[in-house]
Amino acid sequence: MEEEKQAGFLGTYFDRDVVLRVARWSEIISWIVLGVYLLTWLGSSVQFVVQFATGMFFDKGATWLNIFNMFVPYLTQPLPGLFYFIGLQAASHGLLIFLEVEDNLRRAARK
């Protein structure tokens, strides 16, 4: 008993398996990017806290306002990674939505 491979529908310009593979890789890469940005942020934040706790900034004559201004970039550092994550996840889900719409339209056209 041989399994017959289902013939692709000739009315489409894409290969469904390739689109699903691209969507899956987009999800995987989004998690990797988010992890790298968060690890980088965590490392630089720990470094800042260690320098702050040892008094490195106050030895050079910094005031509390200067320290606050030095800390603000650490709050915004992971934001690009979060935006990349959201964008890649949206692209992945968008591809899956388009596949579902195409499949529903094909089924509706057959009826």
C-alpha positions in Angstrom: 0.0 0.0 0.0 1.6 3.2 -1.2 0.6 6.5 0.2 -0.2 9.0 -2.4 1.0 12.5 -1.9 -1.8 15.0 -2.2 -1.4 17.1 -5.3 -1.0 20.8 -4.6 -3.8 23.2 -5.7 -2.6 24.9 -8.8 -4.5 28.1 -8.1 -2.0 29.3 -5.5 1.4 30.9 -5.9 2.9 29.5 -2.7 3.9 26.3 -1.1 1.9 25.8 2.1 4.7 23.9 3.8 7.2 26.6 3.1 4.9 29.3 4.5 4.4 27.2 7.6 8.2 26.7 7.9 8.8 30.5 7.6 6.1 31.2 10.2 7.7 28.8 12.6 11.2 30.2 12.1 9.9 33.7 12.6 8.5 32.6 16.0 11.8 30.9 17.0 13.9 33.9 15.9 11.6 36.3 17.8 12.2 34.4 21.0 16.0 34.3 20.4 16.1 38.0 19.7 14.1 38.8 22.9 16.3 36.5 24.9 19.5 38.2 23.6 18.2 41.7 24.3 17.0 40.7 27.8 20.4 39.0 28.7 22.2 42.0 27.4 20.0 44.3 29.5 20.4 42.1 32.6 24.2 42.1 32.3 24.5 45.9 31.9 21.9 46.5 34.6 23.9 44.3 37.0 27.1 46.0 36.1 25.5 49.4 36.8 24.1 48.3 40.2 27.5 46.9 41.2 29.2 50.2 40.2 26.5 52.2 42.0 26.8 50.0 45.2 30.6 50.4 45.3 30.3 54.2 45.1 32.1 54.5 41.9 29.8 57.3 40.6 29.9 59.4 43.8 33.7 59.3 43.9 33.7 61.4 40.8 31.4 64.0 42.1 28.1 62.9 40.7 24.8 64.0 42.3 21.5 62.1 42.6 20.2 63.8 39.5 23.2 62.7 37.5 22.8 59.1 38.8 19.1 59.2 37.7 20.1 60.4 34.3 22.6 57.6 34.0 20.0 55.0 35.0 17.2 56.0 32.5 18.9 54.4 29.5 18.9 51.1 31.3 15.1 51.3 31.5 14.8 51.8 27.7 17.5 49.3 26.6 15.2 46.2 26.2 12.5 48.1 24.2 14.0 47.5 20.7 14.1 43.8 21.5 10.5 43.9 22.6 9.5 45.7 19.4 11.4 43.1 17.3 9.7 40.3 19.2 6.2 41.8 18.7 7.0 42.4 15.0 8.2 38.9 14.3 5.4 37.3 16.2 2.9 39.5 14.3 4.5 38.5 11.0 4.3 34.8 11.9 0.6 35.0 13.0 -0.2 37.1 9.9 1.2 34.4 7.6 -0.9 31.8 9.5 -4.0 34.0 9.2 -3.5 34.5 5.5 -3.1 30.7 5.0 -6.4 30.2 6.9 -8.2 32.8 4.9 -7.0 31.2 1.6 -8.0 27.8 2.8 -11.5 29.0 3.8 -11.9 30.8 0.5 -10.9 27.7 -1.4 -13.4 25.6 0.6 -16.2 28.2 0.0 -15.5 28.2 -3.7 -15.8 24.4 -4.0 -19.3 24.5 -2.5 
